[in-house]
Amino acid sequence: MSDLDIDTFLKVDIRVGTVRRAEPFPEARKPAIKMWIDFGGEIGERKTSAQVTRHYTSETLVGRQVVAVVNFPPRQIGPFRSDVLVLGLPDADGEVVLLAPDREVPEGGRMH
């Protein structure tokens, strides 16, 4: 990987939001969950889908804070338009574990 300068890094807007609604995404090619995430007043609610069914269900995601990139362009995933990219890390089996603050923080807080 090439080095990245701080100005380029600061262009990526990474925020925290709370999952307000989640539901299965059966039309996806790989098992996924659709999420509606509240990023607070400045950004509002945005939606996304993620392949996180190994560790999460729709029910366990609701109310959970997650970290996401909010300034990527929207992406069409089958019949669903994804507005943000939730961030995660692979576990030992390569399954996604979502990034989240270790304590509750205000919605819309920007990572720095």
LUMLOMAR-653192 format. One record per atom (N, C-alpha, C): residue number from 1; y, z, x; atom name. Coordinates in steps of 0.2 Angstrom, whole numbers. Each point is the difference from the previous one (the first is absolute). Last residue first. Example, Ala and Ser with C-alpha at 12.3 -4.5 7.8 and 13.67 -1.06 7.14 Angstrom:
+-----+-------+-------+-------+----+
:   i : north :    up :  east : at :
+-----+-------+-------+-------+----+
:   2 :   -11 :    35 :    64 :  N :
:   2 :     6 :     1 :     4 : CA :
:   2 :     5 :     3 :    -4 :  C :
:   1 :   -28 :     0 :     2 :  N :
:   1 :     6 :     0 :    -4 : CA :
:   1 :     6 :     0 :     4 :  C :
+-----+-------+-------+-------+----+
//
This chain:
+-----+-------+-------+-------+----+
:   i : north :    up :  east : at :
+-----+-------+-------+-------+----+
: 112 :    55 :    74 :   -59 :  N :
: 112 :     4 :    -1 :     6 : CA :
: 112 :    -3 :     4 :     6 :  C :
: 111 :    -2 :   -10 :   -28 :  N :
: 111 :    -4 :     3 :     6 : CA :
: 111 :     5 :    -1 :     6 :  C :
: 110 :     9 :     4 :   -26 :  N :
: 110 :    -2 :    -6 :     5 : CA :
: 110 :    -3 :     3 :     6 :  C :
: 109 :     1 :     8 :   -27 :  N :
: 109 :     2 :     2 :     7 : CA :
: 109 :    -3 :    -6 :     5 :  C :
: 108 :    -3 :     1 :   -25 :  N :
: 108 :     4 :    -5 :     3 : CA :
: 108 :     2 :     2 :     7 :  C :
: 107 :    -8 :    20 :   -15 :  N :
: 107 :    -2 :    -7 :    -1 : CA :
: 107 :     6 :    -5 :     3 :  C :
: 106 :    -4 :    26 :     9 :  N :
: 106 :     3 :    -4 :    -5 : CA :
: 106 :    -2 :    -8 :     0 :  C :
: 105 :   -18 :    18 :     8 :  N :
: 105 :     6 :    -2 :     2 : CA :
: 105 :     4 :    -4 :    -5 :  C :
: 104 :   -24 :    17 :     5 :  N :
: 104 :     4 :    -4 :    -4 : CA :
: 104 :     7 :    -1 :     3 :  C :
: 103 :   -20 :     3 :    17 :  N :
: 103 :     3 :     4 :    -5 : CA :
: 103 :     5 :    -4 :    -4 :  C :
: 102 :   -12 :   -10 :    17 :  N :
: 102 :    -4 :     6 :    -1 : CA :
: 102 :     2 :     5 :    -4 :  C :
: 101 :     4 :   -28 :    -2 :  N :
: 101 :     2 :     6 :     3 : CA :
: 101 :    -4 :     6 :    -1 :  C :
: 100 :   -11 :   -24 :     1 :  N :
: 100 :     4 :     4 :    -4 : CA :
: 100 :     3 :     6 :     3 :  C :
:  99 :   -17 :   -24 :     1 :  N :
:  99 :     4 :     4 :     4 : CA :
:  99 :     5 :     3 :    -5 :  C :
:  98 :   -26 :    -9 :    -4 :  N :
:  98 :     7 :    -1 :    -1 : CA :
:  98 :     4 :     5 :     4 :  C :
:  97 :   -24 :   -11 :     4 :  N :
:  97 :     2 :     6 :    -2 : CA :
:  97 :     8 :     0 :     0 :  C :
:  96 :   -22 :   -19 :     0 :  N :
:  96 :     7 :     2 :     0 : CA :
:  96 :     1 :     7 :    -2 :  C :
:  95 :   -22 :   -11 :    13 :  N :
:  95 :     2 :     1 :    -7 : CA :
:  95 :     7 :     3 :     0 :  C :
:  94 :   -16 :    -4 :    19 :  N :
:  94 :     5 :    -5 :    -1 : CA :
:  94 :     3 :     0 :    -7 :  C :
:  93 :   -15 :    16 :    10 :  N :
:  93 :    -4 :    -5 :    -3 : CA :
:  93 :     5 :    -6 :    -1 :  C :
:  92 :     8 :    21 :     9 :  N :
:  92 :    -5 :    -2 :     4 : CA :
:  92 :    -4 :    -6 :    -2 :  C :
:  91 :    24 :     0 :   -11 :  N :
:  91 :    -5 :     6 :     2 : CA :
:  91 :    -5 :    -3 :     5 :  C :
:  90 :    25 :   -11 :    -3 :  N :
:  90 :    -7 :     0 :    -1 : CA :
:  90 :    -4 :     6 :     1 :  C :
:  89 :    26 :    -1 :    -9 :  N :
:  89 :    -4 :    -1 :     6 : CA :
:  89 :    -7 :     0 :    -2 :  C :
:  88 :    25 :    -6 :   -13 :  N :
:  88 :    -6 :     4 :     0 : CA :
:  88 :    -3 :    -1 :     7 :  C :
:  87 :    23 :    -7 :   -19 :  N :
:  87 :    -3 :     1 :     7 : CA :
:  87 :    -6 :     5 :     0 :  C :
:  86 :    13 :   -18 :   -19 :  N :
:  86 :    -2 :     7 :     2 : CA :
:  86 :    -4 :     0 :     7 :  C :
:  85 :    18 :   -18 :   -11 :  N :
:  85 :    -6 :     1 :     4 : CA :
:  85 :    -1 :     7 :     1 :  C :
:  84 :    14 :   -14 :   -21 :  N :
:  84 :     0 :     4 :     7 : CA :
:  84 :    -7 :     0 :     3 :  C :
:  83 :     4 :   -13 :   -20 :  N :
:  83 :     7 :     1 :     2 : CA :
:  83 :     0 :     4 :     7 :  C :
:  82 :   -19 :   -16 :   -15 :  N :
:  82 :     1 :     6 :     4 : CA :
:  82 :     7 :     0 :     3 :  C :
:  81 :   -13 :   -13 :   -22 :  N :
:  81 :     5 :     0 :     5 : CA :
:  81 :     1 :     6 :     3 :  C :
:  80 :   -21 :   -12 :   -14 :  N :
:  80 :     4 :     6 :     1 : CA :
:  80 :     5 :    -2 :     6 :  C :
:  79 :   -19 :   -13 :    -8 :  N :
:  79 :     4 :     0 :    -5 : CA :
:  79 :     6 :     5 :     0 :  C :
:  78 :   -11 :    -7 :    22 :  N :
:  78 :    -3 :    -2 :    -6 : CA :
:  78 :     5 :     0 :    -5 :  C :
:  77 :    11 :     8 :    17 :  N :
:  77 :    -7 :     1 :     2 : CA :
:  77 :    -3 :    -1 :    -7 :  C :
:  76 :    25 :    -5 :    13 :  N :
:  76 :    -4 :    -1 :    -6 : CA :
:  76 :    -7 :     1 :     2 :  C :
:  75 :    23 :    11 :    10 :  N :
:  75 :    -6 :    -4 :     2 : CA :
:  75 :    -4 :    -1 :    -7 :  C :
:  74 :    28 :     6 :    10 :  N :
:  74 :    -6 :     1 :    -5 : CA :
:  74 :    -6 :    -5 :     2 :  C :
:  73 :    16 :     8 :    20 :  N :
:  73 :     1 :    -4 :    -6 : CA :
:  73 :    -6 :     1 :    -5 :  C :
:  72 :     8 :    20 :    16 :  N :
:  72 :    -3 :    -6 :     1 : CA :
:  72 :     1 :    -4 :    -6 :  C :
:  71 :     8 :    22 :     3 :  N :
:  71 :     4 :    -6 :     1 : CA :
:  71 :    -3 :    -6 :     2 :  C :
:  70 :    -9 :    24 :    -3 :  N :
:  70 :     3 :    -2 :    -6 : CA :
:  70 :     5 :    -7 :     0 :  C :
:  69 :   -23 :    15 :    11 :  N :
:  69 :     6 :    -4 :     2 : CA :
:  69 :     3 :    -3 :    -6 :  C :
:  68 :   -13 :    24 :     0 :  N :
:  68 :     0 :    -7 :    -1 : CA :
:  68 :     6 :    -4 :     4 :  C :
:  67 :   -15 :    26 :    -6 :  N :
:  67 :     5 :    -4 :     5 : CA :
:  67 :    -1 :    -7 :    -1 :  C :
:  66 :    -6 :    22 :   -18 :  N :
:  66 :    -3 :    -5 :     5 : CA :
:  66 :     6 :    -3 :     4 :  C :
:  65 :    -8 :    21 :   -19 :  N :
:  65 :     5 :    -3 :     4 : CA :
:  65 :    -3 :    -5 :     5 :  C :
:  64 :   -10 :     9 :   -25 :  N :
:  64 :    -1 :     0 :     8 : CA :
:  64 :     6 :    -3 :     3 :  C :
:  63 :    -5 :     0 :   -24 :  N :
:  63 :     4 :     6 :     2 : CA :
:  63 :     0 :     1 :     8 :  C :
:  62 :   -19 :   -15 :   -10 :  N :
:  62 :     6 :     1 :    -4 : CA :
:  62 :     3 :     7 :     2 :  C :
:  61 :   -21 :    -9 :     9 :  N :
:  61 :     6 :    -2 :     3 : CA :
:  61 :     7 :     2 :    -3 :  C :
:  60 :   -23 :     5 :    -7 :  N :
:  60 :     2 :     4 :     5 : CA :
:  60 :     6 :    -2 :     4 :  C :
:  59 :    -9 :   -13 :   -19 :  N :
:  59 :     2 :     7 :    -2 : CA :
:  59 :     2 :     4 :     6 :  C :
:  58 :    -9 :   -21 :     3 :  N :
:  58 :     7 :    -1 :    -3 : CA :
:  58 :     2 :     7 :    -2 :  C :
:  57 :   -15 :     1 :    20 :  N :
:  57 :    -1 :    -3 :    -6 : CA :
:  57 :     7 :    -1 :    -3 :  C :
:  56 :   -10 :     2 :    27 :  N :
:  56 :     4 :     2 :    -5 : CA :
:  56 :    -2 :    -4 :    -7 :  C :
:  55 :   -11 :    -3 :    22 :  N :
:  55 :     2 :     7 :     0 : CA :
:  55 :     4 :     3 :    -6 :  C :
:  54 :    -9 :   -23 :     2 :  N :
:  54 :    -5 :     5 :     3 : CA :
:  54 :     2 :     7 :     0 :  C :
:  53 :    14 :   -19 :    -8 :  N :
:  53 :    -5 :     3 :    -5 : CA :
:  53 :    -6 :     5 :     4 :  C :
:  52 :    21 :   -14 :     7 :  N :
:  52 :    -1 :     7 :     2 : CA :
:  52 :    -5 :     3 :    -5 :  C :
:  51 :    14 :   -23 :     4 :  N :
:  51 :    -7 :     1 :     0 : CA :
:  51 :    -1 :     7 :     3 :  C :
:  50 :    22 :    -9 :   -14 :  N :
:  50 :    -3 :     2 :     6 : CA :
:  50 :    -7 :     1 :     0 :  C :
:  49 :    25 :    -9 :   -13 :  N :
:  49 :    -7 :     1 :     0 : CA :
:  49 :    -2 :     2 :     7 :  C :
:  48 :    25 :     2 :   -14 :  N :
:  48 :    -4 :    -3 :     5 : CA :
:  48 :    -7 :     1 :    -2 :  C :
:  47 :    28 :     4 :    -9 :  N :
:  47 :    -7 :     0 :    -1 : CA :
:  47 :    -4 :    -3 :     6 :  C :
:  46 :    25 :    15 :    -6 :  N :
:  46 :    -3 :    -6 :     2 : CA :
:  46 :    -8 :     0 :    -1 :  C :
:  45 :    25 :    14 :    -8 :  N :
:  45 :    -7 :    -1 :     0 : CA :
:  45 :    -2 :    -7 :     2 :  C :
:  44 :    23 :    11 :     9 :  N :
:  44 :    -4 :     0 :    -6 : CA :
:  44 :    -7 :    -1 :     0 :  C :
:  43 :    20 :     1 :    16 :  N :
:  43 :    -5 :    -5 :     0 : CA :
:  43 :    -3 :    -1 :    -7 :  C :
:  42 :    17 :    17 :     4 :  N :
:  42 :     3 :    -6 :     4 : CA :
:  42 :    -5 :    -6 :    -1 :  C :
:  41 :    -6 :    22 :   -10 :  N :
:  41 :     6 :    -4 :    -3 : CA :
:  41 :     2 :    -6 :     4 :  C :
:  40 :   -26 :     9 :     3 :  N :
:  40 :     7 :     3 :    -1 : CA :
:  40 :     5 :    -5 :    -2 :  C :
:  39 :   -23 :    -5 :     4 :  N :
:  39 :     3 :     1 :     6 : CA :
:  39 :     7 :     3 :    -1 :  C :
:  38 :   -25 :    -4 :   -13 :  N :
:  38 :     7 :     2 :    -1 : CA :
:  38 :     3 :     2 :     7 :  C :
:  37 :   -22 :   -16 :    -8 :  N :
:  37 :     2 :     5 :     4 : CA :
:  37 :     7 :     1 :    -1 :  C :
:  36 :   -24 :   -11 :   -10 :  N :
:  36 :     7 :     0 :    -2 : CA :
:  36 :     3 :     6 :     4 :  C :
:  35 :   -24 :   -15 :     4 :  N :
:  35 :     4 :     6 :    -1 : CA :
:  35 :     7 :    -1 :    -1 :  C :
:  34 :   -28 :   -10 :     0 :  N :
:  34 :     7 :    -2 :    -1 : CA :
:  34 :     4 :     7 :    -1 :  C :
:  33 :   -24 :    -6 :    13 :  N :
:  33 :     3 :     4 :    -5 : CA :
:  33 :     7 :    -2 :     0 :  C :
:  32 :   -25 :   -11 :     9 :  N :
:  32 :     6 :     2 :     1 : CA :
:  32 :     3 :     4 :    -6 :  C :
:  31 :   -23 :   -15 :    12 :  N :
:  31 :     2 :     5 :    -4 : CA :
:  31 :     7 :     3 :     2 :  C :
:  30 :    -4 :   -25 :     5 :  N :
:  30 :    -3 :     6 :     2 : CA :
:  30 :     2 :     5 :    -4 :  C :
:  29 :     8 :   -20 :    -7 :  N :
:  29 :    -6 :    -2 :     3 : CA :
:  29 :    -4 :     6 :     3 :  C :
:  28 :    16 :     3 :   -22 :  N :
:  28 :     0 :    -1 :     7 : CA :
:  28 :    -6 :    -2 :     3 :  C :
:  27 :     3 :     6 :   -23 :  N :
:  27 :     1 :    -7 :     1 : CA :
:  27 :     1 :    -1 :     8 :  C :
:  26 :    -2 :    22 :   -10 :  N :
:  26 :    -6 :    -4 :     0 : CA :
:  26 :     0 :    -7 :     1 :  C :
:  25 :    14 :    23 :     3 :  N :
:  25 :     2 :    -7 :     1 : CA :
:  25 :    -6 :    -4 :     0 :  C :
:  24 :     7 :    27 :    -9 :  N :
:  24 :    -4 :    -5 :     4 : CA :
:  24 :     3 :    -7 :    -1 :  C :
:  23 :    18 :    19 :    -1 :  N :
:  23 :    -6 :    -2 :    -4 : CA :
:  23 :    -4 :    -5 :     4 :  C :
:  22 :    23 :    19 :    -1 :  N :
:  22 :    -5 :    -3 :     4 : CA :
:  22 :    -6 :    -3 :    -5 :  C :
:  21 :    27 :    13 :     2 :  N :
:  21 :    -5 :    -3 :    -4 : CA :
:  21 :    -5 :    -4 :     5 :  C :
:  20 :    18 :    13 :     9 :  N :
:  20 :     1 :     2 :    -7 : CA :
:  20 :    -6 :    -2 :    -5 :  C :
:  19 :     5 :     6 :    28 :  N :
:  19 :    -4 :    -5 :    -5 : CA :
:  19 :     1 :     3 :    -7 :  C :
:  18 :    18 :     3 :    20 :  N :
:  18 :    -5 :     4 :    -4 : CA :
:  18 :    -4 :    -5 :    -4 :  C :
:  17 :    14 :    -3 :    25 :  N :
:  17 :     0 :    -1 :    -7 : CA :
:  17 :    -5 :     4 :    -3 :  C :
:  16 :    14 :    -6 :    25 :  N :
:  16 :    -5 :     4 :    -4 : CA :
:  16 :     1 :    -1 :    -7 :  C :
:  15 :     6 :   -18 :    21 :  N :
:  15 :     2 :     5 :    -4 : CA :
:  15 :    -5 :     4 :    -4 :  C :
:  14 :     9 :   -20 :    20 :  N :
:  14 :    -6 :     4 :    -2 : CA :
:  14 :     3 :     6 :    -4 :  C :
:  13 :     9 :   -25 :    10 :  N :
:  13 :     2 :     6 :    -5 : CA :
:  13 :    -6 :     4 :    -2 :  C :
:  12 :     7 :   -17 :    22 :  N :
:  12 :    -5 :     2 :    -5 : CA :
:  12 :     2 :     6 :    -4 :  C :
:  11 :    14 :    -7 :    17 :  N :
:  11 :     0 :    -5 :    -5 : CA :
:  11 :    -5 :     1 :    -5 :  C :
:  10 :     2 :    12 :    20 :  N :
:  10 :     4 :     3 :    -5 : CA :
:  10 :     1 :    -5 :    -6 :  C :
:   9 :   -12 :    -7 :    20 :  N :
:   9 :    -4 :     5 :    -4 : CA :
:   9 :     4 :     3 :    -6 :  C :
:   8 :    11 :   -15 :    15 :  N :
:   8 :    -5 :    -3 :    -4 : CA :
:   8 :    -4 :     5 :    -4 :  C :
:   7 :    15 :     8 :    15 :  N :
:   7 :     4 :    -3 :    -5 : CA :
:   7 :    -5 :    -4 :    -4 :  C :
:   6 :    -8 :    11 :    19 :  N :
:   6 :     1 :     5 :    -5 : CA :
:   6 :     4 :    -4 :    -6 :  C :
:   5 :   -17 :   -14 :    15 :  N :
:   5 :     6 :     4 :     2 : CA :
:   5 :     2 :     4 :    -7 :  C :
:   4 :   -25 :    -8 :    11 :  N :
:   4 :     5 :    -1 :    -6 : CA :
:   4 :     6 :     4 :     1 :  C :
:   3 :   -23 :   -13 :    15 :  N :
:   3 :     5 :     6 :    -1 : CA :
:   3 :     5 :    -2 :    -6 :  C :
:   2 :   -25 :   -11 :     0 :  N :
:   2 :     7 :     0 :     4 : CA :
:   2 :     4 :     6 :    -2 :  C :
:   1 :   -28 :    -3 :     0 :  N :
:   1 :     6 :     0 :    -4 : CA :
:   1 :     6 :     0 :     4 :  C :
+-----+-------+-------+-------+----+
//
